[in-house]
């Protein structure tokens, strides 16, 4: 997870395949943040992984809380975008992690009363995203997965 209010900063994450990148921009405070979600729910894990953002159930609320408490954002001012959540090329994608990540993030945001304004999710591509702190714009580069 990363946040900033420095206008020249760019927050970037690489290779969002089944993972979901959640970006948040607050135009009122000119601050932004991102979390790279790997798995949907920490309660499904046999062992707890302490990295902030590894699980949607921990990372998404943590990011929203940090934007509110550290930068003075109001929930109603947040512009949230979702990226990634690709399907596996394996025909036996039993776990459907990409879809479950998207569903988990969407549910958490809905429960928090925060809509998202843009998505680039699903499919069979790996996405790299870069969030410009100055204006909240996100650039995407995508490559077909070869797994």
C-alpha positions as CSV (number, residue, x, y, z in Angstrom):
1,X,0.0,0.0,0.0
2,X,1.2,3.5,-0.8
3,X,-0.2,7.0,-0.4
4,X,1.0,10.5,-1.1
5,X,0.1,14.1,-1.4
6,X,3.2,15.1,-3.3
7,X,2.2,16.4,-6.8
8,X,5.1,14.9,-8.7
9,X,4.7,11.4,-7.2
10,X,3.6,8.5,-9.3
11,X,2.3,5.4,-7.5
12,X,2.9,2.3,-9.5
13,X,2.2,-1.5,-9.3
14,X,3.2,-4.2,-11.7
15,X,1.7,-7.4,-13.0
16,X,-1.9,-7.3,-11.8
17,X,-3.1,-10.6,-13.1
18,X,-5.6,-12.2,-10.6
19,X,-4.6,-9.5,-8.1
20,X,-6.6,-6.3,-8.0
21,X,-5.2,-2.8,-7.8
22,X,-7.4,-0.3,-6.0
23,X,-6.6,3.4,-6.6
24,X,-8.0,6.3,-4.6
25,X,-7.8,10.0,-5.5
26,X,-9.1,12.9,-3.5
27,X,-9.3,16.0,-5.6
28,X,-10.0,18.2,-2.6
29,X,-6.7,17.5,-0.9
30,X,-4.8,16.4,-4.0
31,X,-3.8,13.1,-2.4
32,X,-3.8,9.6,-3.7
33,X,-3.2,6.0,-2.7
34,X,-3.1,2.5,-4.0
35,X,-3.3,-1.0,-2.6
36,X,-2.3,-4.2,-4.5
37,X,-4.7,-6.9,-3.3
38,X,-3.5,-10.5,-3.7
39,X,-6.3,-12.5,-2.0
40,X,-9.9,-11.7,-1.1
41,X,-10.2,-12.5,2.5
42,X,-7.7,-13.0,5.4
43,X,-10.2,-15.3,7.1
44,X,-9.6,-17.9,4.3
45,X,-5.8,-18.0,5.0
46,X,-4.2,-20.8,7.0
47,X,-1.6,-18.4,8.2
48,X,-1.9,-14.6,8.6
49,X,0.3,-12.6,6.2
50,X,1.1,-9.2,7.8
51,X,1.7,-7.2,4.6
52,X,-0.8,-4.3,4.5
53,X,-3.0,-4.8,1.5
54,X,-2.3,-8.5,0.9
55,X,-5.9,-9.3,1.6
56,X,-8.9,-7.2,0.4
57,X,-10.6,-7.4,3.8
58,X,-7.7,-5.7,5.4
59,X,-6.1,-3.6,2.6
60,X,-9.1,-1.7,1.3
61,X,-10.4,-0.4,4.6
62,X,-6.8,0.4,5.6
63,X,-6.3,2.5,2.5
64,X,-9.6,4.3,2.8
65,X,-8.9,5.0,6.5
66,X,-5.4,6.3,5.8
67,X,-6.8,8.7,3.1
68,X,-9.3,10.0,5.6
69,X,-7.1,10.3,8.7
70,X,-3.8,11.2,7.1
71,X,-4.9,13.6,4.4
72,X,-8.3,14.9,5.7
73,X,-10.3,13.4,2.8
74,X,-14.1,12.9,3.1
75,X,-15.5,9.6,1.8
76,X,-17.8,11.5,-0.5
77,X,-14.7,13.1,-2.2
78,X,-12.9,9.9,-3.0
79,X,-12.5,8.7,-6.6
80,X,-11.9,5.0,-6.5
81,X,-10.9,2.8,-9.5
82,X,-10.3,-0.9,-9.8
83,X,-7.9,-2.8,-12.0
84,X,-6.8,-6.4,-12.6
85,X,-8.7,-9.5,-11.4
86,X,-7.9,-11.5,-14.5
87,X,-9.0,-15.0,-15.0
88,X,-6.5,-17.8,-15.1
89,X,-5.8,-19.3,-18.5
90,X,-6.1,-22.7,-16.9
91,X,-9.4,-24.3,-17.8
92,X,-9.6,-25.7,-14.3
93,X,-9.5,-22.4,-12.5
94,X,-11.2,-23.9,-9.5
95,X,-10.3,-21.1,-7.1
96,X,-11.3,-18.2,-9.4
97,X,-9.1,-15.8,-7.4
98,X,-9.4,-12.9,-9.9
99,X,-13.2,-12.9,-9.8
100,X,-13.2,-13.4,-6.0
101,X,-10.8,-10.5,-5.6
102,X,-13.0,-8.2,-7.7
103,X,-16.2,-9.4,-5.8
104,X,-14.5,-8.9,-2.4
105,X,-13.2,-5.4,-3.2
106,X,-16.6,-4.4,-4.6
107,X,-18.5,-5.7,-1.6
108,X,-16.1,-3.9,0.9
109,X,-16.4,-0.6,-1.0
110,X,-20.2,-1.0,-1.1
111,X,-20.4,-1.7,2.6
112,X,-18.3,1.4,3.2
113,X,-20.6,3.5,1.1
114,X,-17.9,4.3,-1.5
115,X,-18.7,3.8,-5.2
116,X,-16.0,3.3,-7.8
117,X,-15.8,5.4,-10.9
118,X,-13.9,3.2,-13.3
119,X,-12.9,-0.4,-13.7
120,X,-10.6,-2.3,-16.0
121,X,-11.0,-5.8,-14.6
122,X,-11.3,-9.4,-15.7
123,X,-10.2,-10.8,-19.0
124,X,-6.9,-12.7,-19.5
125,X,-4.4,-9.8,-19.3
126,X,-1.8,-8.8,-16.8
127,X,-2.0,-5.0,-16.1
128,X,0.6,-2.6,-14.8
129,X,-0.9,0.7,-13.5
130,X,0.6,4.1,-12.6
131,X,-1.4,6.6,-10.6
132,X,-0.5,10.3,-10.9
133,X,-0.9,11.9,-7.5
134,X,-1.4,15.4,-9.0
135,X,-4.7,14.6,-10.8
136,X,-5.6,11.0,-10.1
137,X,-5.2,9.8,-13.7
138,X,-4.2,6.1,-14.1
139,X,-2.3,4.8,-17.0
140,X,-2.6,1.1,-17.8
141,X,-0.3,-1.1,-19.8
142,X,-1.5,-4.6,-20.4
143,X,0.1,-7.8,-21.7
144,X,-1.6,-11.1,-22.6
145,X,-0.9,-13.7,-19.9
146,X,1.1,-16.7,-21.0
147,X,0.5,-19.1,-18.2
